[in-house]
Structures are given as C-alpha cells and as structure tokens.
C-alpha cells in the first residue's frame, strides 16, 4: 500500500465517525429550533 493511501476499512470507519458527528450537530440544531418555537408559542 502506498503512503497516504487509506484502506477501505479506515475510510469506512472515518466516514461513520463523520456521519455521527453530523447527526449530533443536526440533533442540536433541531433541539434549538424546538426551544425557539416553544418560546414563541407561549
């Protein structure tokens, strides 16, 4: 394997980690939107 070339396993693992981070980020945004909506509807 050439230097700088990732194995398929490493790519998949990295991709999953990025997806999890994105999911957490999206969840945080959704929570903020819900909180703002609740404040406005009171």
PDBQT receptor file of N, H, CA, C and O in Angstrom, charges set to zero:
ATOM      1  N   UNK A   1       0.846  -1.195   0.000  1.00  0.00    +0.000 N 
ATOM      2  CA  UNK A   1       0.000   0.000   0.000  1.00  0.00    +0.000 C 
ATOM      3  C   UNK A   1       0.883   1.246   0.000  1.00  0.00    +0.000 C 
ATOM      4  O   UNK A   1       1.836   1.349   0.772  1.00  0.00    +0.000 OA
ATOM      5  N   UNK A   2       0.550   2.183  -0.874  1.00  0.00    +0.000 N 
ATOM      6  H   UNK A   2      -0.225   2.100  -1.501  1.00  0.00    +0.000 HD
ATOM      7  CA  UNK A   2       1.316   3.426  -0.958  1.00  0.00    +0.000 C 
ATOM      8  C   UNK A   2       1.087   4.280   0.276  1.00  0.00    +0.000 C 
ATOM      9  O   UNK A   2       0.060   4.182   0.949  1.00  0.00    +0.000 OA
ATOM     10  N   UNK A   3       2.067   5.116   0.549  1.00  0.00    +0.000 N 
ATOM     11  H   UNK A   3       2.901   5.197   0.003  1.00  0.00    +0.000 HD
ATOM     12  CA  UNK A   3       1.899   6.043   1.671  1.00  0.00    +0.000 C 
ATOM     13  C   UNK A   3       0.794   7.031   1.340  1.00  0.00    +0.000 C 
ATOM     14  O   UNK A   3       0.682   7.481   0.200  1.00  0.00    +0.000 OA
ATOM     15  N   UNK A   4      -0.023   7.371   2.328  1.00  0.00    +0.000 N 
ATOM     16  H   UNK A   4       0.068   7.006   3.255  1.00  0.00    +0.000 HD
ATOM     17  CA  UNK A   4      -1.111   8.321   2.106  1.00  0.00    +0.000 C 
ATOM     18  C   UNK A   4      -2.375   7.666   1.568  1.00  0.00    +0.000 C 
ATOM     19  O   UNK A   4      -3.397   8.332   1.400  1.00  0.00    +0.000 OA
ATOM     20  N   UNK A   5      -2.314   6.376   1.300  1.00  0.00    +0.000 N 
ATOM     21  H   UNK A   5      -1.485   5.834   1.436  1.00  0.00    +0.000 HD
ATOM     22  CA  UNK A   5      -3.493   5.667   0.791  1.00  0.00    +0.000 C 
ATOM     23  C   UNK A   5      -4.155   4.933   1.949  1.00  0.00    +0.000 C 
ATOM     24  O   UNK A   5      -3.528   4.108   2.614  1.00  0.00    +0.000 OA
ATOM     25  N   UNK A   6      -5.408   5.236   2.180  1.00  0.00    +0.000 N 
ATOM     26  H   UNK A   6      -5.917   5.906   1.640  1.00  0.00    +0.000 HD
ATOM     27  CA  UNK A   6      -6.125   4.603   3.288  1.00  0.00    +0.000 C 
ATOM     28  C   UNK A   6      -6.746   3.286   2.842  1.00  0.00    +0.000 C 
ATOM     29  O   UNK A   6      -7.128   3.119   1.684  1.00  0.00    +0.000 OA
ATOM     30  N   UNK A   7      -6.835   2.364   3.778  1.00  0.00    +0.000 N 
ATOM     31  H   UNK A   7      -6.524   2.500   4.718  1.00  0.00    +0.000 HD
ATOM     32  CA  UNK A   7      -7.532   1.113   3.484  1.00  0.00    +0.000 C 
ATOM     33  C   UNK A   7      -9.035   1.382   3.475  1.00  0.00    +0.000 C 
ATOM     34  O   UNK A   7      -9.498   2.372   4.042  1.00  0.00    +0.000 OA
ATOM     35  N   UNK A   8      -9.778   0.513   2.839  1.00  0.00    +0.000 N 
ATOM     36  H   UNK A   8      -9.402  -0.290   2.378  1.00  0.00    +0.000 HD
ATOM     37  CA  UNK A   8     -11.235   0.646   2.782  1.00  0.00    +0.000 C 
ATOM     38  C   UNK A   8     -11.805   0.716   4.199  1.00  0.00    +0.000 C 
ATOM     39  O   UNK A   8     -12.690   1.523   4.486  1.00  0.00    +0.000 OA
ATOM     40  N   UNK A   9     -11.286  -0.137   5.075  1.00  0.00    +0.000 N 
ATOM     41  H   UNK A   9     -10.567  -0.792   4.842  1.00  0.00    +0.000 HD
ATOM     42  CA  UNK A   9     -11.770  -0.178   6.460  1.00  0.00    +0.000 C 
ATOM     43  C   UNK A   9     -11.613   1.182   7.135  1.00  0.00    +0.000 C 
ATOM     44  O   UNK A   9     -12.530   1.666   7.799  1.00  0.00    +0.000 OA
ATOM     45  N   UNK A  10     -10.427   1.800   6.954  1.00  0.00    +0.000 N 
ATOM     46  H   UNK A  10      -9.682   1.407   6.414  1.00  0.00    +0.000 HD
ATOM     47  CA  UNK A  10     -10.187   3.102   7.575  1.00  0.00    +0.000 C 
ATOM     48  C   UNK A  10     -11.129   4.159   7.009  1.00  0.00    +0.000 C 
ATOM     49  O   UNK A  10     -11.637   5.005   7.745  1.00  0.00    +0.000 OA
ATOM     50  N   UNK A  11     -11.358   4.106   5.698  1.00  0.00    +0.000 N 
ATOM     51  H   UNK A  11     -10.946   3.418   5.100  1.00  0.00    +0.000 HD
ATOM     52  CA  UNK A  11     -12.271   5.069   5.070  1.00  0.00    +0.000 C 
ATOM     53  C   UNK A  11     -13.688   4.916   5.621  1.00  0.00    +0.000 C 
ATOM     54  O   UNK A  11     -14.346   5.905   5.945  1.00  0.00    +0.000 OA
ATOM     55  N   UNK A  12     -14.147   3.673   5.723  1.00  0.00    +0.000 N 
ATOM     56  H   UNK A  12     -13.612   2.870   5.460  1.00  0.00    +0.000 HD
ATOM     57  CA  UNK A  12     -15.499   3.409   6.234  1.00  0.00    +0.000 C 
ATOM     58  C   UNK A  12     -15.615   3.896   7.673  1.00  0.00    +0.000 C 
ATOM     59  O   UNK A  12     -16.600   4.534   8.046  1.00  0.00    +0.000 OA
ATOM     60  N   UNK A  13     -14.591   3.588   8.485  1.00  0.00    +0.000 N 
ATOM     61  H   UNK A  13     -13.791   3.070   8.183  1.00  0.00    +0.000 HD
ATOM     62  CA  UNK A  13     -14.593   3.991   9.886  1.00  0.00    +0.000 C 
ATOM     63  C   UNK A  13     -14.652   5.512  10.007  1.00  0.00    +0.000 C 
ATOM     64  O   UNK A  13     -15.424   6.055  10.797  1.00  0.00    +0.000 OA
ATOM     65  N   UNK A  14     -13.827   6.187   9.215  1.00  0.00    +0.000 N 
ATOM     66  H   UNK A  14     -13.200   5.746   8.573  1.00  0.00    +0.000 HD
ATOM     67  CA  UNK A  14     -13.786   7.650   9.248  1.00  0.00    +0.000 C 
ATOM     68  C   UNK A  14     -15.130   8.228   8.808  1.00  0.00    +0.000 C 
ATOM     69  O   UNK A  14     -15.626   9.192   9.390  1.00  0.00    +0.000 OA
ATOM     70  N   UNK A  15     -15.711   7.622   7.770  1.00  0.00    +0.000 N 
ATOM     71  H   UNK A  15     -15.308   6.838   7.297  1.00  0.00    +0.000 HD
ATOM     72  CA  UNK A  15     -16.999   8.072   7.255  1.00  0.00    +0.000 C 
ATOM     73  C   UNK A  15     -18.084   7.947   8.325  1.00  0.00    +0.000 C 
ATOM     74  O   UNK A  15     -18.901   8.851   8.493  1.00  0.00    +0.000 OA
ATOM     75  N   UNK A  16     -18.088   6.819   9.050  1.00  0.00    +0.000 N 
ATOM     76  H   UNK A  16     -17.424   6.084   8.913  1.00  0.00    +0.000 HD
ATOM     77  CA  UNK A  16     -19.077   6.613  10.113  1.00  0.00    +0.000 C 
ATOM     78  C   UNK A  16     -18.922   7.658  11.203  1.00  0.00    +0.000 C 
ATOM     79  O   UNK A  16     -19.913   8.190  11.704  1.00  0.00    +0.000 OA
ATOM     80  N   UNK A  17     -17.663   7.959  11.576  1.00  0.00    +0.000 N 
ATOM     81  H   UNK A  17     -16.858   7.527  11.169  1.00  0.00    +0.000 HD
ATOM     82  CA  UNK A  17     -17.415   8.956  12.617  1.00  0.00    +0.000 C 
ATOM     83  C   UNK A  17     -17.938  10.320  12.181  1.00  0.00    +0.000 C 
ATOM     84  O   UNK A  17     -18.548  11.040  12.972  1.00  0.00    +0.000 OA
ATOM     85  N   UNK A  18     -17.694  10.674  10.906  1.00  0.00    +0.000 N 
ATOM     86  H   UNK A  18     -17.198  10.089  10.264  1.00  0.00    +0.000 HD
ATOM     87  CA  UNK A  18     -18.174  11.956  10.397  1.00  0.00    +0.000 C 
ATOM     88  C   UNK A  18     -19.696  11.992  10.379  1.00  0.00    +0.000 C 
ATOM     89  O   UNK A  18     -20.300  13.012  10.711  1.00  0.00    +0.000 OA
ATOM     90  N   UNK A  19     -20.319  10.877   9.991  1.00  0.00    +0.000 N 
ATOM     91  H   UNK A  19     -19.828  10.048   9.721  1.00  0.00    +0.000 HD
ATOM     92  CA  UNK A  19     -21.777  10.815   9.966  1.00  0.00    +0.000 C 
ATOM     93  C   UNK A  19     -22.347  10.991  11.368  1.00  0.00    +0.000 C 
ATOM     94  O   UNK A  19     -23.351  11.680  11.547  1.00  0.00    +0.000 OA
ATOM     95  N   UNK A  20     -21.712  10.373  12.362  1.00  0.00    +0.000 N 
ATOM     96  H   UNK A  20     -20.896   9.814  12.216  1.00  0.00    +0.000 HD
ATOM     97  CA  UNK A  20     -22.180  10.507  13.741  1.00  0.00    +0.000 C 
ATOM     98  C   UNK A  20     -22.066  11.949  14.213  1.00  0.00    +0.000 C 
ATOM     99  O   UNK A  20     -22.964  12.469  14.874  1.00  0.00    +0.000 OA
ATOM    100  N   UNK A  21     -20.943  12.594  13.864  1.00  0.00    +0.000 N 
ATOM    101  H   UNK A  21     -20.213  12.171  13.328  1.00  0.00    +0.000 HD
ATOM    102  CA  UNK A  21     -20.761  14.000  14.245  1.00  0.00    +0.000 C 
ATOM    103  C   UNK A  21     -21.835  14.860  13.594  1.00  0.00    +0.000 C 
ATOM    104  O   UNK A  21     -22.417  15.730  14.241  1.00  0.00    +0.000 OA
ATOM    105  N   UNK A  22     -22.099  14.613  12.297  1.00  0.00    +0.000 N 
ATOM    106  H   UNK A  22     -21.626  13.906  11.772  1.00  0.00    +0.000 HD
ATOM    107  CA  UNK A  22     -23.132  15.370  11.592  1.00  0.00    +0.000 C 
ATOM    108  C   UNK A  22     -24.484  15.156  12.244  1.00  0.00    +0.000 C 
ATOM    109  O   UNK A  22     -25.260  16.099  12.396  1.00  0.00    +0.000 OA
ATOM    110  N   UNK A  23     -24.772  13.920  12.632  1.00  0.00    +0.000 N 
ATOM    111  H   UNK A  23     -24.141  13.153  12.509  1.00  0.00    +0.000 HD
ATOM    112  CA  UNK A  23     -26.046  13.584  13.260  1.00  0.00    +0.000 C 
ATOM    113  C   UNK A  23     -26.205  14.349  14.569  1.00  0.00    +0.000 C 
ATOM    114  O   UNK A  23     -27.273  14.894  14.847  1.00  0.00    +0.000 OA
ATOM    115  N   UNK A  24     -25.135  14.390  15.380  1.00  0.00    +0.000 N 
ATOM    116  H   UNK A  24     -24.267  13.947  15.154  1.00  0.00    +0.000 HD
ATOM    117  CA  UNK A  24     -25.178  15.129  16.641  1.00  0.00    +0.000 C 
ATOM    118  C   UNK A  24     -25.431  16.598  16.377  1.00  0.00    +0.000 C 
ATOM    119  O   UNK A  24     -26.226  17.234  17.069  1.00  0.00    +0.000 OA
ATOM    120  N   UNK A  25     -24.749  17.144  15.366  1.00  0.00    +0.000 N 
ATOM    121  H   UNK A  25     -24.103  16.628  14.804  1.00  0.00    +0.000 HD
ATOM    122  CA  UNK A  25     -24.879  18.554  15.007  1.00  0.00    +0.000 C 
ATOM    123  C   UNK A  25     -26.322  18.860  14.600  1.00  0.00    +0.000 C 
ATOM    124  O   UNK A  25     -26.902  19.852  15.039  1.00  0.00    +0.000 OA
ATOM    125  N   UNK A  26     -26.889  18.001  13.761  1.00  0.00    +0.000 N 
ATOM    126  H   UNK A  26     -26.417  17.195  13.404  1.00  0.00    +0.000 HD
ATOM    127  CA  UNK A  26     -28.274  18.175  13.304  1.00  0.00    +0.000 C 
ATOM    128  C   UNK A  26     -29.234  18.089  14.491  1.00  0.00    +0.000 C 
ATOM    129  O   UNK A  26     -30.173  18.879  14.585  1.00  0.00    +0.000 OA
ATOM    130  N   UNK A  27     -29.006  17.137  15.396  1.00  0.00    +0.000 N 
ATOM    131  H   UNK A  27     -28.243  16.495  15.319  1.00  0.00    +0.000 HD
ATOM    132  CA  UNK A  27     -29.861  17.000  16.579  1.00  0.00    +0.000 C 
ATOM    133  C   UNK A  27     -29.828  18.263  17.422  1.00  0.00    +0.000 C 
ATOM    134  O   UNK A  27     -30.866  18.708  17.910  1.00  0.00    +0.000 OA
ATOM    135  N   UNK A  28     -28.629  18.854  17.602  1.00  0.00    +0.000 N 
ATOM    136  H   UNK A  28     -27.786  18.492  17.205  1.00  0.00    +0.000 HD
ATOM    137  CA  UNK A  28     -28.505  20.085  18.384  1.00  0.00    +0.000 C 
ATOM    138  C   UNK A  28     -29.306  21.204  17.736  1.00  0.00    +0.000 C 
ATOM    139  O   UNK A  28     -29.991  21.962  18.424  1.00  0.00    +0.000 OA
ATOM    140  N   UNK A  29     -29.221  21.309  16.404  1.00  0.00    +0.000 N 
ATOM    141  H   UNK A  29     -28.665  20.694  15.846  1.00  0.00    +0.000 HD
ATOM    142  CA  UNK A  29     -29.969  22.342  15.684  1.00  0.00    +0.000 C 
ATOM    143  C   UNK A  29     -31.469  22.125  15.867  1.00  0.00    +0.000 C 
ATOM    144  O   UNK A  29     -32.209  23.077  16.114  1.00  0.00    +0.000 OA
ATOM    145  N   UNK A  30     -31.918  20.874  15.746  1.00  0.00    +0.000 N 
ATOM    146  H   UNK A  30     -31.317  20.101  15.545  1.00  0.00    +0.000 HD
ATOM    147  CA  UNK A  30     -33.344  20.578  15.906  1.00  0.00    +0.000 C 
ATOM    148  C   UNK A  30     -33.826  20.945  17.301  1.00  0.00    +0.000 C 
ATOM    149  O   UNK A  30     -34.923  21.479  17.458  1.00  0.00    +0.000 OA
ATOM    150  N   UNK A  31     -33.016  20.662  18.310  1.00  0.00    +0.000 N 
ATOM    151  H   UNK A  31     -32.125  20.228  18.182  1.00  0.00    +0.000 HD
ATOM    152  CA  UNK A  31     -33.386  20.999  19.689  1.00  0.00    +0.000 C 
ATOM    153  C   UNK A  31     -33.517  22.509  19.832  1.00  0.00    +0.000 C 
ATOM    154  O   UNK A  31     -34.464  22.995  20.451  1.00  0.00    +0.000 OA
ATOM    155  N   UNK A  32     -32.569  23.258  19.261  1.00  0.00    +0.000 N 
ATOM    156  H   UNK A  32     -31.799  22.863  18.758  1.00  0.00    +0.000 HD
ATOM    157  CA  UNK A  32     -32.620  24.722  19.335  1.00  0.00    +0.000 C 
ATOM    158  C   UNK A  32     -33.877  25.254  18.662  1.00  0.00    +0.000 C 
ATOM    159  O   UNK A  32     -34.539  26.151  19.183  1.00  0.00    +0.000 OA
ATOM    160  N   UNK A  33     -34.199  24.695  17.501  1.00  0.00    +0.000 N 
ATOM    161  H   UNK A  33     -33.661  23.967  17.077  1.00  0.00    +0.000 HD
ATOM    162  CA  UNK A  33     -35.398  25.128  16.772  1.00  0.00    +0.000 C 
ATOM    163  C   UNK A  33     -36.643  24.865  17.620  1.00  0.00    +0.000 C 
ATOM    164  O   UNK A  33     -37.521  25.722  17.717  1.00  0.00    +0.000 OA
ATOM    165  N   UNK A  34     -36.720  23.684  18.233  1.00  0.00    +0.000 N 
ATOM    166  H   UNK A  34     -36.007  22.987  18.154  1.00  0.00    +0.000 HD
ATOM    167  CA  UNK A  34     -37.874  23.350  19.077  1.00  0.00    +0.000 C 
ATOM    168  C   UNK A  34     -37.976  24.297  20.259  1.00  0.00    +0.000 C 
ATOM    169  O   UNK A  34     -39.067  24.752  20.600  1.00  0.00    +0.000 OA
ATOM    170  N   UNK A  35     -36.828  24.601  20.894  1.00  0.00    +0.000 N 
ATOM    171  H   UNK A  35     -35.942  24.231  20.617  1.00  0.00    +0.000 HD
ATOM    172  CA  UNK A  35     -36.833  25.509  22.046  1.00  0.00    +0.000 C 
ATOM    173  C   UNK A  35     -37.322  26.887  21.624  1.00  0.00    +0.000 C 
ATOM    174  O   UNK A  35     -38.134  27.501  22.317  1.00  0.00    +0.000 OA
ATOM    175  N   UNK A  36     -36.829  27.375  20.487  1.00  0.00    +0.000 N 
ATOM    176  H   UNK A  36     -36.169  26.876  19.924  1.00  0.00    +0.000 HD
ATOM    177  CA  UNK A  36     -37.255  28.687  19.996  1.00  0.00    +0.000 C 
ATOM    178  C   UNK A  36     -38.742  28.689  19.693  1.00  0.00    +0.000 C 
ATOM    179  O   UNK A  36     -39.441  29.654  20.003  1.00  0.00    +0.000 OA
ATOM    180  N   UNK A  37     -39.224  27.622  19.095  1.00  0.00    +0.000 N 
ATOM    181  H   UNK A  37     -38.656  26.838  18.844  1.00  0.00    +0.000 HD
ATOM    182  CA  UNK A  37     -40.642  27.516  18.748  1.00  0.00    +0.000 C 
ATOM    183  C   UNK A  37     -41.500  27.519  20.013  1.00  0.00    +0.000 C 
ATOM    184  O   UNK A  37     -42.548  28.164  20.057  1.00  0.00    +0.000 OA
ATOM    185  N   UNK A  38     -41.055  26.804  21.031  1.00  0.00    +0.000 N 
ATOM    186  H   UNK A  38     -40.204  26.280  20.996  1.00  0.00    +0.000 HD
ATOM    187  CA  UNK A  38     -41.806  26.752  22.290  1.00  0.00    +0.000 C 
ATOM    188  C   UNK A  38     -41.855  28.130  22.945  1.00  0.00    +0.000 C 
ATOM    189  O   UNK A  38     -42.890  28.527  23.481  1.00  0.00    +0.000 OA
ATOM    190  N   UNK A  39     -40.740  28.859  22.903  1.00  0.00    +0.000 N 
ATOM    191  H   UNK A  39     -39.900  28.537  22.468  1.00  0.00    +0.000 HD
ATOM    192  CA  UNK A  39     -40.701  30.206  23.484  1.00  0.00    +0.000 C 
ATOM    193  C   UNK A  39     -41.683  31.124  22.769  1.00  0.00    +0.000 C 
ATOM    194  O   UNK A  39     -42.370  31.922  23.406  1.00  0.00    +0.000 OA
ATOM    195  N   UNK A  40     -41.748  31.010  21.436  1.00  0.00    +0.000 N 
ATOM    196  H   UNK A  40     -41.190  30.362  20.918  1.00  0.00    +0.000 HD
ATOM    197  CA  UNK A  40     -42.621  31.880  20.644  1.00  0.00    +0.000 C 
ATOM    198  C   UNK A  40     -44.093  31.563  20.871  1.00  0.00    +0.000 C 
ATOM    199  O   UNK A  40     -44.932  32.462  20.827  1.00  0.00    +0.000 OA
ATOM    200  N   UNK A  41     -44.414  30.300  21.114  1.00  0.00    +0.000 N 
ATOM    201  H   UNK A  41     -43.732  29.569  21.150  1.00  0.00    +0.000 HD
ATOM    202  CA  UNK A  41     -45.820  29.905  21.229  1.00  0.00    +0.000 C 
ATOM    203  C   UNK A  41     -46.389  30.159  22.622  1.00  0.00    +0.000 C 
ATOM    204  O   UNK A  41     -47.601  30.059  22.817  1.00  0.00    +0.000 OA
ATOM    205  N   UNK A  42     -45.539  30.484  23.591  1.00  0.00    +0.000 N 
ATOM    206  H   UNK A  42     -44.555  30.565  23.432  1.00  0.00    +0.000 HD
ATOM    207  CA  UNK A  42     -46.029  30.727  24.952  1.00  0.00    +0.000 C 
ATOM    208  C   UNK A  42     -46.789  32.032  25.021  1.00  0.00    +0.000 C 
ATOM    209  O   UNK A  42     -47.278  32.406  26.087  1.00  0.00    +0.000 OA
TER     210      UNK A  42
